[in-house]
């Protein structure tokens, strides 16, 4: 099993690479790519951790050597948010980065499972889909936008409010920016929350990224929790590729919703990526109103990504 991290020297890439070195199955390969010259040093540093995961670092302008033979590609490359910025503000910086990296993926490892972490995810995944389509290698089952951080945050906030002994898995649907993030707390606590409590919990998850950006006072955005969430999703992909059945996850993918081409939803994973899109009904009226209200924004962000490639 070969896992590649594109953007491995950054704020998410380094802790993610550390977690992967420690938790990927024995015998796995971990390839780290970043244009930053320090990338080889990150790989050497990680190689001193005693685990049976081989790690190699790659730098320069071309990630092809890192991508050769890849089974899974994780992409946290790009710039992070600063105070006062929305995820949408990152578009002009990160769109070109994702376009270039995905072009290399399509040429070098067209069968790899690609998980995009770079924000704004709602627009970056459509960019990747259009790039892979132009190369003639697009398979919607193999492309994911990472929304598992929204799931992890929802679980954490549920613990804070309900005082549960263990974190319940909270379904999160929609997208991965502001109002497009809709956690379905009613699925784990039916009747437990009032409408006002539900609205407050949903808003907390939607603004959680901004909470971190402001708390870091200009020094970065959510990196550590994002690395954890990316590890969690990657390990699910690994288990599915190894043949384990009934691996349930949440991701932003193409298909599954009649009013949006891309949508975050529960899925079952298989060796080739998405094996099945799962139903997430019934939905509480407060949650349904949130879904209905965010669809125009989600579709606008999807179209922005498509237009970037087509023009």
HELIX and SHEET records of a PDB file:
HELIX    1   1 UNK A   13  UNK A   23  1                                  11    
HELIX    2   2 UNK A   39  UNK A   47  1                                   9    
HELIX    3   3 UNK A   64  UNK A   67  1                                   4    
HELIX    4   4 UNK A   87  UNK A   90  5                                   4    
HELIX    5   5 UNK A   91  UNK A  108  1                                  18    
HELIX    6   6 UNK A  121  UNK A  134  1                                  14    
HELIX    7   7 UNK A  140  UNK A  142  5                                   3    
HELIX    8   8 UNK A  148  UNK A  162  1                                  15    
HELIX    9   9 UNK A  178  UNK A  180  5                                   3    
HELIX   10  10 UNK A  185  UNK A  187  5                                   3    
HELIX   11  11 UNK A  195  UNK A  206  1                                  12    
HELIX   12  12 UNK A  208  UNK A  215  1                                   8    
HELIX   13  13 UNK A  224  UNK A  241  1                                  18    
HELIX   14  14 UNK A  285  UNK A  310  1                                  26    
SHEET    1   A 9 UNK A  54  UNK A  58  0                                        
SHEET    2   A 9 UNK A  29  UNK A  33  1                                        
SHEET    3   A 9 UNK A   2  UNK A   6  1                                        
SHEET    4   A 9 UNK A  72  UNK A  75  1                                        
SHEET    5   A 9 UNK A 113  UNK A 116  1                                        
SHEET    6   A 9 UNK A 143  UNK A 146  1                                        
SHEET    7   A 9 UNK A 247  UNK A 254 -1                                        
SHEET    8   A 9 UNK A 262  UNK A 270 -1                                        
SHEET    9   A 9 UNK A 273  UNK A 277 -1                                        
SHEET    1   B 2 UNK A 172  UNK A 174  0                                        
SHEET    2   B 2 UNK A 181  UNK A 183 -1                                        
END                                                                             
